[in-house]
Amino acid sequence: MPEHRSGSRNGTEPDDRHRRLADLLADMIPGAATLRVTLHDPTQAWPHPHARAYNTAGKPIPLNRTQVVIIARWIIRTYPDVPWGDVYDFDVATARLTRAVVAATGRGR
């Protein structure tokens, strides 16, 4: 049986699976342009899938708890080779996943 690899050959170009995911997420969250995904929910002390949605203007789109977890899980499972210790942005229009640029808040724990 041939080995199955999720994702594109070079890891940067979206394949059909990534595009199908983008279509599903666009239907689930109308108006979403970018989804920010991480395994570090800011309200939890342990790793937990977390997602946020933003429109084209960069304004947050409210998500319920179920959507937050489902979106994060779907994206994480679609990109299993990504080191999920970082924060990533999923572009709904292009189905590309890129490392997010997150500004430091200056808050200590």
C-alpha positions in Angstrom: 0.0 0.0 0.0 1.5 3.4 -0.9 2.4 5.7 1.9 -0.1 8.5 2.4 1.2 12.0 3.2 -1.1 14.8 4.1 -0.3 18.1 2.4 1.6 19.2 -0.6 4.9 17.8 -1.8 6.9 20.8 -0.8 4.8 21.9 2.2 4.1 25.4 0.9 1.6 24.9 -1.9 -1.9 24.0 -0.9 -3.3 20.8 -2.3 -7.0 19.7 -2.8 -7.3 18.7 0.9 -6.3 22.2 2.0 -8.6 23.9 -0.5 -11.6 21.7 0.6 -10.8 22.7 4.2 -10.8 26.3 3.3 -14.2 26.0 1.5 -15.7 24.2 4.6 -14.3 26.9 6.9 -15.6 29.7 4.7 -19.1 28.2 4.9 -18.8 27.7 8.7 -17.6 31.3 9.3 -19.0 33.7 6.8 -16.7 36.8 6.3 -13.6 35.1 7.7 -10.4 35.9 5.8 -7.8 34.6 8.3 -7.9 32.0 11.0 -5.2 32.1 13.7 -4.5 28.7 15.1 -2.4 27.5 18.1 -2.2 24.7 20.6 -2.0 27.2 23.4 -5.4 28.5 24.4 -4.7 31.7 26.4 -7.2 30.6 29.1 -5.7 27.2 29.7 -2.4 26.2 31.4 -2.0 23.1 29.2 -2.0 22.6 25.5 -5.4 22.9 24.0 -6.5 23.6 20.4 -7.5 27.3 19.9 -8.5 29.4 16.9 -9.6 33.0 16.3 -11.2 34.3 13.1 -10.6 37.7 11.5 -12.3 39.5 8.6 -10.5 41.2 5.7 -10.1 44.4 7.7 -8.4 42.4 10.5 -11.3 42.8 12.9 -12.1 39.7 15.1 -15.2 37.6 14.2 -16.8 36.1 17.3 -16.7 32.4 17.6 -18.5 30.1 20.0 -16.5 27.5 22.0 -17.4 24.7 19.7 -16.2 26.6 16.6 -12.9 27.6 18.4 -12.0 23.9 19.1 -13.3 22.4 15.8 -11.6 24.9 13.6 -8.3 24.5 15.4 -8.5 20.7 15.3 -9.4 20.5 11.6 -6.5 22.8 10.6 -4.0 21.0 12.9 -5.0 17.6 11.6 -4.8 18.8 8.0 -1.2 20.0 8.6 0.3 17.3 10.7 3.9 18.1 9.8 3.8 21.6 11.1 5.5 22.2 14.5 2.5 23.4 16.5 4.4 25.0 19.2 4.0 28.3 17.3 1.0 30.3 16.2 -0.1 30.0 12.6 -2.5 31.9 10.3 -4.6 30.0 7.8 -5.7 32.2 4.8 -9.2 31.1 3.8 -8.9 32.5 0.3 -5.6 30.8 -0.6 -5.7 27.8 1.8 -2.1 28.7 2.9 -0.8 28.2 6.4 1.9 30.6 7.5 3.6 31.3 10.8 1.9 34.3 12.4 3.6 37.4 13.4 2.5 38.0 17.0 3.3 41.2 18.8 4.7 40.8 22.4 2.2 42.1 24.9 4.8 42.8 27.6 2.8 40.9 30.2 4.5 38.5 32.4 3.1 35.3 34.0 
